[in-house]
Each structure stands twice: as C-alpha cells, then as structure tokens.
Amino acid sequence: MTDGNAGATRRRLAQELAVVAGFEDPRAPLEQYHTPPDLAAHIVHVADLQGDIEGETVVDLGCGTGMLALGAALRSPTRVVGVDIDPAPLSTARENERRVGAMTDVSWVRGDATTAPLCPDDPVTVLMNPPFGAQSGQEGADRAFLETAAEVGDFSYSVHNAGSQEFVEAFADDNGGEITHAFAAEFELPRQFDHHDTETRQIDTEVFRIEWTG
Ligand SMILES: C[S@@+](CC[C@H](N)C(=O)[O-])C[C@H]1O[C@@H](n2cnc3c(N)ncnc32)[C@H](O)[C@@H]1O
C-alpha cells in the first residue's frame, strides 16, 4: 500500500469513527475521556498493517464508549471484546455499535480489566487507552492494564502519558515483551471535569506496540 493509499484508508476510518459518541456523564476517577477518532484510526490502521487485526481476537481493555473496539470491528477481526468496569459507557458503546454498523459484532463485557477477566484460546491483540492515574494521584495506573495485556495478549497497543517509554520498556523486559513500534500523539480534550480550568486541554501521549512472547 502506498503512503497516499494508506493515508486515505486511515482518514476514511477516522471519518467512520467520528459518529462514536463519548461519555454522557464522565467519571473523573475512572479517567473517562474518549480517544479522538484520528488517534483511534491511527492505532487500528498500524495494527491492521502489522497483521494484528485480521483473523485475530481483539480485546479493548477499558473500552469506555467503544472507540478502539469499534475501529477494530470495522476491519476483519474474528471477534472483538470490549471490557469496562462501568456499565454506563457500555450502553453508549452498544448504541455506537449500531451507528458505526461494523460487520463484526462486539461483545461488551462489564468487568475489571486489571484482573484479566478473559482467557481466550486464540491469538489476541489488545488495544487500550487505560487510565494514567495522573488525576487521582495514582500515577502508574496503566501498569495493571499492562499486566493484563501481558497475560492475555500476543500483541498490544497502548496509549500512555508522554514520558512513559522508560517505564513501558522496563515493564515489557520484565514480562516477556518487546516494544516493536512507538509513536507520539497529542490531542485536545474538551473541558469535562471540574479540575479542568480551560475549555480544552492538550494531552501529550505515547503509543506502544508490544509483542508478548513470554
Ligand atoms: C481514558 S478512558 C478510555 C476509553 C476508551 N477506551 C476510548 O478510547 O475512548 C479509560 C477507560 O477505562 C475504564 N476503566 C477504568 N478503570 C477500569 C478497570 N479497572 N477495569 C475496566 N475498565 C476501567 C474507564 O471507565 C474508562 O472508560
């Protein structure tokens, strides 16, 4: 695929994901903000090019209203599972699934993503934009999500706070994983929590693909 074609494919996916509604009543302690469609499309597109979506089981840990799970469902996975601890965004995710109209159904599961609620037999690709813990003073909250990714995933794509590379690399090393791809992404969050003092807020993040072999 040429760069031009790849760019067009990715932009089309971002357009398809633009209909995904965000959190109706976001809960700050759970860091409920949704991944922008452009970034979700970028992650899913890279995963698809790597062969990590087609024919695979894709699990979105902390799926919220379903952005990453639905992005994967718009490709050709065998199945897609979205897990979130809060039932409210899961019902929005079901509505979003109807809006997006993907060919692959998504199983929406209420559960704690940090206790590995699944043990699929097939190869699994994990997609996740987990809580960072920065607002709750529990920096490193993404570690527990990475533990689940290491347990259930063959490959994972995860979004982290900018400056996390050293931690993610060390975690992967200690848990039978290797970072194969990394890219930076910044996006704007609308003002949605009381502790946000401006209309929008810029977040600098890093995305890592990890191959888990351990
Ligand atoms: C930053 S949001 C990302 C939402 C969604 N993945 C997206 O990209 O739009 C983090 C999500 O993790 C969920 N979450 C927080 N702690 C969780 C846990 N222990 N188990 C499952 N989901 C959790 C929150 O409810 C929230 O939906």
The ligand as an SDF file (V2000), in Angstrom:
LIG
                    3D

 27 29  0  0  0  0  0  0  0  0999 V2000
   -9.1830    7.0300   29.0750 C   0  0  0  0  0  0  0  0  0  0  0  0
  -10.7270    6.1750   29.1000 S   0  0  0  0  0  0  0  0  0  0  0  0
  -10.6450    5.3940   27.5040 C   0  0  0  0  0  0  0  0  0  0  0  0
  -11.9680    4.9830   26.9800 C   0  0  0  0  0  0  0  0  0  0  0  0
  -11.9660    4.2830   25.6290 C   0  0  0  0  0  0  0  0  0  0  0  0
  -11.0120    3.1800   25.6000 N   0  0  0  0  0  0  0  0  0  0  0  0
  -11.6420    5.1920   24.4860 C   0  0  0  0  0  0  0  0  0  0  0  0
  -10.5520    5.0300   23.9600 O   0  0  0  0  0  0  0  0  0  0  0  0
  -12.4290    6.0400   24.1150 O   0  0  0  0  0  0  0  0  0  0  0  0
  -10.3590    4.8750   30.2860 C   0  0  0  0  0  0  0  0  0  0  0  0
  -11.4810    3.8580   30.4410 C   0  0  0  0  0  0  0  0  0  0  0  0
  -11.0490    2.8460   31.3700 O   0  0  0  0  0  0  0  0  0  0  0  0
  -12.1640    2.4500   32.1650 C   0  0  0  0  0  0  0  0  0  0  0  0
  -11.6360    1.8310   33.3910 N   0  0  0  0  0  0  0  0  0  0  0  0
  -11.0150    2.4380   34.4390 C   0  0  0  0  0  0  0  0  0  0  0  0
  -10.6260    1.5040   35.3510 N   0  0  0  0  0  0  0  0  0  0  0  0
  -11.0260    0.3010   34.8410 C   0  0  0  0  0  0  0  0  0  0  0  0
  -10.8840   -1.0440   35.2810 C   0  0  0  0  0  0  0  0  0  0  0  0
  -10.2680   -1.3560   36.4450 N   0  0  0  0  0  0  0  0  0  0  0  0
  -11.3880   -2.0360   34.5130 N   0  0  0  0  0  0  0  0  0  0  0  0
  -12.0290   -1.7570   33.3290 C   0  0  0  0  0  0  0  0  0  0  0  0
  -12.1770   -0.5080   32.8640 N   0  0  0  0  0  0  0  0  0  0  0  0
  -11.6720    0.5130   33.5900 C   0  0  0  0  0  0  0  0  0  0  0  0
  -12.9250    3.7410   32.3910 C   0  0  0  0  0  0  0  0  0  0  0  0
  -14.2660    3.5120   32.7650 O   0  0  0  0  0  0  0  0  0  0  0  0
  -12.7770    4.4040   31.0140 C   0  0  0  0  0  0  0  0  0  0  0  0
  -13.8500    4.0240   30.1800 O   0  0  0  0  0  0  0  0  0  0  0  0
  1  2  1  0
  2  3  1  0
  2 10  1  0
  3  4  1  0
  4  5  1  0
  5  6  1  0
  5  7  1  0
  7  8  2  0
  7  9  1  0
 10 11  1  0
 11 12  1  0
 11 26  1  0
 12 13  1  0
 13 14  1  0
 13 24  1  0
 14 15  1  0
 14 23  1  0
 15 16  2  0
 16 17  1  0
 17 18  1  0
 17 23  2  0
 18 19  1  0
 18 20  2  0
 20 21  1  0
 21 22  2  0
 22 23  1  0
 24 25  1  0
 24 26  1  0
 26 27  1  0
M  CHG  2   2   1   9  -1
M  END
$$$$
